[in-house]
Amino acid sequence: MPMSGDRVGGSAQDVTYRWLKQHIATLPREAGSFLTESEVAGATGMSRTPVREALLRLETEGLLQIVPKKGAFVPPISDDDIRAVMQARALLEDWCARRVVPASPEFLARLEELVAEQRELVDDPMAFIVRDRAFHRAMVEQAGNPVLAGFYESLRDRQIRMGVRAVASARDRADVVLSEHAAIVAALRSGDPDTAAEAHLAHLRSTLAALGLPGSGGF
């Protein structure tokens, strides 16, 4: 569906870029997919120039590969890819969880607000995962290291397709995620860094299992 009404949200390239990221997130992870400039232009209502620029931006982020005369290839996400992303997240989020303790009342209230917003989105996997991303991003940003925050963003971009698939394939997965997020908030409120870190790692282990890789990942 053309997106001309969304132009107010930024330049044509930015709008196309956001559309592509959302579209890519919904593609099955097991198989690769090709996107052509003409298909994206038709779907977004944009000209080919901003489409081409948006595809190049996504290529630099590792979400697709430009193949001359064929289009943009969105590669499958392998089990090894999933393990690598989750291991990196485990290291980063363990450090961040310990860093933010003791958590301020204002920060805890913000996390509770995000959980409440997420609870209203259990029937919309994409919106649910976007809110999930906001919850974890808030934690990383609160830790105060912009280099790690930037690195985390790249990991989450790679993982968003995984998360949408996990939530969409099992209705109770959204409920489990909400319960685990609430446990993270409670652990932060306890003021104990070890408790906070373990709540995060338990959540990541659960996510790994939901993605079909139980008992692996090295954490």
C-alpha positions, 0 to 999 in steps of 0.5 A: 500500500502506498505510503504518501501519507507518511511523508510527514514523518521524514524525507522520502528516503527515511519513510522508505527506510522505515517501511523496508525495515518493518517489511524485512522484519516480517519475512520468514527467517528460514528462507532468503528473499529478493526485493526489487526497487520497482516492487518497493517503489510500488508498495511505498508510493516513492520514486526509485531514488529514495528506494535505492538510497534506503536499500543502500542504508540497509545494506550497510547495516547488514540487513540485506545485500545488493545484487547487481541486476537482480535486486536486494537479497534478504538472507536467511537467519541461521541458527548460528546467527541467532546464537551469536546475537543472543550471546552478544546480547547476554554480555551487553545486557548483563553489564547494563543491568549491573550498571543501572542498579540502584535504579531510580524511581523515575527509571523504574516507573518508565519501565513499568509504563513500557510493560503496560504499553506492551501488554496492550499490544499482545495481538499485534506481534510487530507492535509488541516487538517494537515495544519490547525493543523500547524496553530493552533499549531503555535499559541500555541507554540508562547504563550511559555508554553511547558506544554500547548503545549503538552496538545494541541497536545493531543487534536488535535490528538483526533480531527483530525478525526472530522476535516477531516470528516467536511471538506470532507463532505462539500466543502464550509467548507474549504473556511469557515475555510480559511476565519476564519483563515484570520480573526484570523490573522487580529485580532492579527494584531489589537493588541487588546487581546479581539479581538484576543481571540474572533476571535479564539472562533468564529472559534471554534464555527463554527467548532462545528456547522460544526460537527453537534453540533450548540449552544452547548459546553459552549463557 
